[in-house]
Amino acid sequence: MDDIATSTLVIALSVLILLSAYFSSSETGMMSINRYRLKHLQNEGNRSAKRVQKLLDRPDRLIGLILIGNNLVNIAASSIATVICIRLFGDYWGFIATTFGLTFILLIFAEVTPKTLAALYPEKIAFPSSLILLPLLTVLYPFVTFINGITNGILSLLRISPLNGNDDSLSREELRTVVYEAGAMIPKKHQDMLVGILDLESVTAEDVMVPRAEIVAIDINDDWKKIQKHLTQAQHTRVLLYRDSIDDAVGFVHARDALRLLSKDQFTKASLLRAVREIYFTPESTPLHTLMYKFQSEKERIALVVDEYGDIMGLVTLEDILEEIIGDFTTSMVPNHSKEAYVQQDGSVLVDGSANVRDLNKEMQWNLPTEGPKTLNGLILEYLQEIPEYKVSIRLAGYPIEIVDISENMIKTVRILPEYYREVSEPASD
């Protein structure tokens, strides 16, 4: 190198530093690129995305190629920098200047800056880089394969396969995170709907059913005028008919069928029983996504929920499932408005003891436990392990709760104190 001019060596060193920056930014850009967006662009026929995906199909080869190039240019840069510094500062100071000076330059211009840029804009770095890296991989393929053979052999001794970590599939919880991380790209309402679909697998018929005590039903053995009155005042299109006890359910009658019989002057008990539709039963533990498929295949819209002994526990409809996805059809858009939760002026909330815990969590943005009892009354009784005889105050899942009204062996009304009284850091139950 004694015959090469110092200015020429400086130019060569600058080129090597630029090449080092290229390899550093390419590595970060390739590893930081969004794999799901990349697959989307690939499916749309984007050529750059196809090139990048081809390189990422074997990350061991890609990393090997980039590191080979990066180390070669860095070692060459070190050699040239040593010659330049020795010429300018002598042997002793030249060695010191090379060590610290080149380290500083490489860190700033060949490592931190290009890698930060690539992390911020991975596509803008990875797509153009693939035009160079793919042909370079073809040229250096034997050398890259040799290096990978050694490194993969070392990994195999540790019982690690380089191909095992290339699984891009997402779990349900990871999908939830992706949906919420979409931010403004997906409206909040649509995010809630997508998450609602993901949650169908973990929600059962028991969680959303209308409890047995609240089922609107008609005893077919009642007086005929009373039956007519119930049918004409019914707020639902399908009404359950039973004999004496709801456990002896006869079937559902559609309001349309009753009106048809009435229009033909054939509205009698006998004709009403003939118009009854068969009951569809489902176990209490049926996940909602399974129940929805069953509704679809059986052409059903309503089912009675039964326990392990076959006793009727409640009623679930297709609308209940849809509300888990898109929200309550009948709920007002006014914040904090609920038929079972009333916000007071001091910020506390009066809640009906029969309120469904999951519904309260969704509407009021609370985090009450949902693994046990389904109603607030049941949740408090499970916590107390007895029916209180007088008004008491407790702290449940970090929420200060005051029992306001008790009657008929049930907690009728409770008061949940406002946010500033809560200790969210407390465990799920005390």
Disulfide bonds with the S-S distance in Angstrom:
none
